[in-house]
Each structure stands twice: as structure tokens, then as C-alpha cells.
């Protein structure tokens, strides 16, 4: 299977992080909405007010995947939680334990920080990912519908 190592990303990893994000956008058929740049990632991940954290997964010394996450909050639990925004493993490394190792690292972080839950979203057509998550014991939240404001809708609501 090869040796898997997980480590916290550093600012020097920004080009690799961007490549992973672009790979994810391609996989999800969303390259047309992926506008992230290295400069933006440096500012938002490693600037004065980081908006998220990243862990990288290496297989035999090669960066094979990443997970980007940030805290959220459960009012019902009165505890923070961990929201996994993106998990991506390069196609040639899938099925070799990298995704599992990244999720295990996030679970460890959640335990260390006393978080009440770990959550994420998955596209409804992504059957391989859905099956993988269910095998880990994750439960789909089918009764919830995610909503999103983006682009011009945000300032339009703010000015309403």
C-alpha cells in the first residue's frame, strides 16, 4: 500500500493546495466557478485571519491528497464542530488509504479540540464518496437542504 503521512500545510504548500483545489473542481465538473489564486490562498489560509486549515496527505513522499476545514458551531450541543469543506485525493492515489488517513486526522483534531461533530457535504451523484463515507459510519442528513448565497446575492441582501 505504501507509507502514508499526514501533515499540516504551510504557506510554502500553497501551489500544491491550489493544484488540489483545481483537481477537485475538475472532478466535480466545476472548473468554471473555480477562481482561487495562490495569492488569495496565501492571504485567506496563512494571513492575519486564516479562514480555514489544511492538512496534506502524502503517499511514499508524494502529495496525494488534501483536506481543508474550519470550525463551525452547534447551538444544540453548545460546542464547536469541524466542517470539512474539501477532501480530495488525486485519482492515481485513490483506494490506497489516503482519504481514510485524512479523515482520521480530522477526527483526531476534533477529539483534541473537544468538538461535538464533524460535518461535510457531498454531491448527490458522487456514489463512490457516499459509499466510502457510509462505511466510516457517517450518516447522510437527507432531511436537510443546504442553501447558499454567493456573488451579487450577498450585497443585494445586505442592502435590502
Protein Blocks (a to p, Z undefined) as FASTA:
>chain_A
ZZaddddddfklmmmmmmmmmmmmmmnopmmmmcbdfklmmmmmmmmbdcbdcddddeeh
iafbdcdddddddfklopacdddfbacddfklgonommmmmmmmmmmmmmmnopabdcdd
ddfklmmlmmmmmmnopacdfkbccdddehjllmmmmmZZ
